[in-house]
């Protein structure tokens, strides 16, 4: 059953007013008609069966009986600004893979300027919402930023991918991470600068290798998250 993130209080027998964007998605994109049902998610990620009305409203029928799809491990992904639509791709695939949250940070060798940040964040949050609906998750991961690397380092410890690391594997680095919350960081197209690596390491972050091949910035982020989800039993 199709789903829409409503992010408003829902309860059985409640009539809700859908936004123009939601009505367009249901009637025009999904080609649904009055009387058909879809899954609506409230602000807490709770799912309800909703009947679409001719006037564009929705009538909440009952809680949806479905298995939870949120990972048990909460992975926070720190990403640099990437050129073109690469950041869009990473956000979309990260949400599909089960990321808990995405935070953008400024890197010395990033080739993208930091202008229009508010507009960029709004677009990325919309991509996260659409990916959540597509992959049938319950919660929409927040996309936030922009942090300095000093702020990232001070937020706690984690693992960061570094192409010059040739001893510490991701597998062994992950084994040292206790608890159900993990922070991951990948660098920009130009890689992390030596002083950035030193800053993270001194703050308790662990550099890890993703293998002998040099990955593109967008590939590294997706690959690293995929490996962590697989290692924690979130991918079968």
C-alpha positions as CSV (number, residue, x, y, z in Angstrom):
1,X,0.0,0.0,0.0
2,X,1.3,3.5,-0.9
3,X,2.4,5.7,1.9
4,X,2.6,9.4,2.6
5,X,4.5,11.2,5.4
6,X,1.9,13.5,6.9
7,X,3.8,14.5,10.1
8,X,0.6,15.5,11.9
9,X,-1.4,13.9,14.8
10,X,-3.4,10.9,13.5
11,X,-6.1,8.8,15.2
12,X,-9.0,6.6,14.0
13,X,-12.0,8.4,12.6
14,X,-10.1,11.6,12.3
15,X,-10.6,13.7,9.2
16,X,-7.4,15.3,8.0
17,X,-6.8,18.0,5.4
18,X,-4.1,17.1,2.9
19,X,-1.7,19.7,1.6
20,X,-1.8,20.6,-2.1
21,X,1.5,18.7,-2.6
22,X,0.1,15.6,-0.9
23,X,-3.1,15.7,-3.0
24,X,-1.0,16.1,-6.2
25,X,1.1,13.1,-5.2
26,X,-1.9,10.9,-4.5
27,X,-4.2,11.9,-7.3
28,X,-1.8,12.8,-10.1
29,X,1.4,11.0,-9.5
30,X,0.0,7.8,-8.0
31,X,-3.3,8.0,-9.9
32,X,-5.3,7.2,-6.9
33,X,-9.1,7.8,-6.8
34,X,-11.6,8.6,-4.1
35,X,-12.3,5.7,-1.8
36,X,-8.8,4.2,-2.3
37,X,-6.6,3.7,0.8
38,X,-3.0,4.6,1.6
39,X,-0.7,4.5,4.6
40,X,-0.2,7.8,6.4
41,X,2.7,8.4,8.9
42,X,2.3,10.7,11.8
43,X,5.1,12.8,13.4
44,X,6.2,9.9,15.5
45,X,6.4,7.4,12.6
46,X,3.2,5.6,13.5
47,X,1.4,4.2,10.5
48,X,-2.4,4.4,9.9
49,X,-4.7,3.3,7.1
50,X,-6.3,6.4,5.5
51,X,-9.2,6.6,2.9
52,X,-8.9,9.2,0.3
53,X,-12.0,11.4,0.0
54,X,-13.3,13.1,-3.2
55,X,-12.7,16.6,-1.7
56,X,-9.1,15.8,-1.1
57,X,-9.3,15.1,2.6
58,X,-8.3,11.8,4.3
59,X,-10.3,9.8,6.8
60,X,-8.1,7.8,9.2
61,X,-9.5,4.3,9.5
62,X,-7.3,2.3,11.8
63,X,-3.6,1.7,12.8
64,X,-1.8,-0.1,10.0
65,X,-0.7,-3.6,10.9
66,X,2.9,-3.8,9.5
67,X,6.3,-4.8,10.6
68,X,8.7,-2.1,11.7
69,X,11.3,-1.1,9.1
70,X,13.5,1.2,11.2
71,X,17.0,-0.2,11.9
72,X,18.0,-1.1,15.4
73,X,21.3,0.6,14.9
74,X,21.3,4.4,14.6
75,X,23.9,5.6,12.1
76,X,24.6,9.3,11.8
77,X,26.4,10.1,8.6
78,X,28.5,13.2,8.2
79,X,28.9,14.4,4.6
80,X,30.9,17.2,3.0
81,X,29.4,19.4,0.3
82,X,29.6,17.6,-3.0
83,X,29.4,19.0,-6.5
84,X,26.5,18.5,-8.9
85,X,23.7,16.2,-7.9
86,X,26.1,13.8,-6.0
87,X,24.8,14.9,-2.6
88,X,21.2,14.3,-3.7
89,X,22.2,10.7,-4.7
90,X,24.0,10.0,-1.4
91,X,21.0,11.4,0.7
92,X,18.5,9.3,-1.3
93,X,20.5,6.0,-1.0
94,X,21.4,6.6,2.6
95,X,17.8,6.9,3.6
96,X,17.0,3.8,1.7
97,X,19.8,2.0,3.5
98,X,18.5,3.1,6.9
99,X,20.6,6.1,8.0
100,X,19.2,7.8,11.1
101,X,20.4,11.3,10.3
102,X,22.6,13.2,7.9
103,X,24.7,16.2,8.8
104,X,26.6,18.3,6.3
105,X,30.0,19.7,7.2
106,X,32.5,22.1,5.6
107,X,35.8,20.5,4.4
108,X,38.9,22.4,3.3
109,X,39.1,20.6,-0.1
110,X,35.4,20.7,-0.9
111,X,34.9,22.1,-4.4
112,X,31.4,23.4,-3.7
113,X,30.8,26.8,-2.1
114,X,28.5,27.1,0.9
115,X,26.0,29.5,-0.7
116,X,22.2,29.0,-0.7
117,X,22.5,26.6,2.2
118,X,18.9,27.0,3.3
119,X,17.6,26.2,-0.2
120,X,20.0,23.2,-0.4
121,X,18.9,21.8,2.9
122,X,15.3,22.1,2.0
123,X,15.9,20.2,-1.2
124,X,17.8,17.5,0.5
125,X,15.1,17.1,3.2
126,X,12.5,16.7,0.5
127,X,14.7,14.0,-1.1
128,X,14.9,12.3,2.3
129,X,11.1,12.4,2.7
130,X,10.5,11.0,-0.8
131,X,13.0,8.2,-0.2
132,X,11.3,7.4,3.1
133,X,8.0,7.0,1.4
134,X,9.5,4.9,-1.4
135,X,11.3,2.5,0.8
136,X,8.5,2.2,3.3
137,X,10.3,3.5,6.4
138,X,8.5,5.0,9.3
139,X,10.7,8.0,10.1
140,X,12.2,10.6,7.9
141,X,15.9,11.1,8.7
142,X,16.8,14.8,9.3
143,X,19.3,16.5,7.1
144,X,21.1,19.3,9.0
145,X,24.2,21.5,8.8
146,X,26.4,23.1,8.0
147,X,28.9,22.3,10.8
148,X,32.6,23.0,10.9
149,X,34.9,20.0,11.2
150,X,35.8,21.2,14.7
151,X,32.1,21.0,15.6
152,X,31.9,17.5,14.1
153,X,35.0,16.4,16.0
154,X,33.5,17.7,19.3
155,X,30.2,15.9,18.7
156,X,31.6,12.6,19.8
157,X,33.7,9.8,18.3
158,X,33.2,7.7,15.2
159,X,34.8,6.2,12.1
160,X,36.0,8.2,9.1
161,X,37.1,6.8,5.8
162,X,40.6,7.9,4.7
163,X,42.2,6.8,1.6
164,X,45.7,6.9,3.1
165,X,44.8,4.5,6.0
166,X,46.2,1.0,5.1
167,X,46.0,-0.9,8.5
168,X,42.7,-0.3,10.3
169,X,39.9,-2.0,8.3
170,X,36.3,-0.9,8.6
171,X,35.4,-4.3,10.0
172,X,37.8,-4.0,12.9
173,X,37.0,-0.4,13.5
174,X,33.3,-1.2,13.7
175,X,34.0,-4.1,16.1
176,X,35.4,-1.5,18.6
177,X,32.2,0.6,18.4
178,X,29.9,-0.3,21.3
179,X,26.2,0.6,21.6
180,X,23.6,1.1,19.0
181,X,24.6,4.5,17.8
182,X,27.4,5.0,15.3
183,X,28.8,8.0,13.6
184,X,30.4,7.8,10.1
185,X,32.2,10.4,8.1
186,X,33.5,10.5,4.6
187,X,35.6,13.2,2.8
188,X,35.1,15.5,-0.2
189,X,36.2,14.9,-3.8
190,X,39.7,16.2,-2.9
191,X,40.0,14.0,0.2
192,X,40.5,15.1,3.8
193,X,43.5,17.4,4.4
194,X,46.2,16.2,6.8
195,X,45.2,18.7,9.5
196,X,41.6,17.6,9.3
197,X,42.7,14.0,9.7
198,X,44.8,15.0,12.7
199,X,41.8,17.0,14.2
200,X,39.5,14.0,14.0
201,X,42.0,11.5,15.3
202,X,42.9,13.7,18.3
203,X,39.2,14.0,19.1
204,X,38.9,10.2,19.2
205,X,37.7,9.4,15.7
206,X,39.2,6.3,14.1
207,X,40.4,6.4,10.5
208,X,39.5,3.2,8.5
209,X,40.2,2.0,5.0
210,X,37.5,1.0,2.6
211,X,39.8,-1.2,0.6
212,X,42.7,-0.9,-1.9
213,X,40.7,0.9,-4.5
214,X,40.1,4.7,-4.4
215,X,36.4,5.4,-4.3
216,X,34.6,8.5,-5.5
217,X,33.3,10.7,-2.6
218,X,29.7,9.7,-3.2
219,X,30.6,6.0,-3.6
220,X,32.6,6.0,-0.4
221,X,29.6,7.3,1.7
222,X,27.2,4.8,0.2
223,X,29.6,1.9,0.5
224,X,30.6,2.7,4.0
225,X,27.0,2.9,5.2
226,X,26.1,-0.3,3.4
227,X,29.0,-2.2,5.0
228,X,28.0,-1.0,8.5
229,X,24.3,-2.0,8.0
230,X,25.3,-5.4,6.7
231,X,27.7,-6.0,9.6
232,X,25.0,-5.0,12.1
233,X,22.5,-7.5,10.6
234,X,20.3,-4.9,8.9
235,X,20.5,-6.3,5.4
236,X,19.7,-9.9,5.8
